[in-house]
Amino acid sequence: MASDTLNPNSKLPLYHQLYELFQDKIRAHQWKPGDMIPPESELIERYRVSRITVRKVLDMLVKEGHIQRERGRGTFVAQPKLEHGMTRIISFTEDMRQRGFRPSTRILFSGMVAAPANIAQALRVAEGEELARIDRLRLADEEPMCVEESFLVHRHMPGILDHDLTVNSLREVKQRVYGIRWSRAIQTIQAMAATPEIAHLLCIKAGAPLLYFERVTFSQDDIPMEYLRIYYRADRYVLHNELVGGSG
């Protein structure tokens, strides 16, 4: 890690040196997620810079999502955002395990419903056909991350609701019990504001930004099997995709 001092003789402006120094502290976990940043007066005295310089650097870090201000409490290191890859179908459970988190699930609703017109069209079934609906709150290390609402074509997975999906991955059950593997998916993504109900479940403020996914997933036989709605906390997720340049 770099020195915890600034060099007044450097060609780099003091604010830029201070910015890099604070970034180093965050990257090296000297300032850990959730830690309170020292007050401005202490930073001014420690690094012998002006209040304007300190505020400029903190403003830069806030805009980039590295720290966050909480009215009446202070300034804290933000939780790192999780990249959500968009190149393959991956379950929440698998995703969190790969990241070193302990995934868990709370069932919010489990039951049979009649397919409404829009979902029936997406799943290529008759309106009113029996679907298994499972609403789940997904957590990583006990922190709420997203809400998932799954609509499954029940005739392809009879008895799917009889399985304990708080300890078994829905994807693993579909493959192990019913021999269904996901081959492809079509999804749309948009930004939206959290409703009071979703905000309560995710422990965020009503109106806070969400990443909203709608996904139709197909089996190895190219049959649409699941219509999925996911509400991700935008403060914890960032979308990631790799683009390949064309020949034009």
Secondary structure, 3 states (H helix, E strand, C coil): CCCCCCCCCCCCCHHHHHHHHHHHHHHCCCCCCCCECCCHHHHHHHHCCCHHHHHHHHHHHHHCCCEEEECCCEEEECCCCEEEECCCCCCHHHHHHHHCCCEEEEEEEEEEEECCHHHHHHHCCCCCCEEEEEEEEEEECCEEEEEEEEEEEHHHCCCHHHCCCCCCCHHHHHHHHHCCCEEEEEEEEEEEECCHHHHHHHCCCCCCEEEEEEEEEEECCCCEEEEEEEEEECCCEEEECCCCCCCC
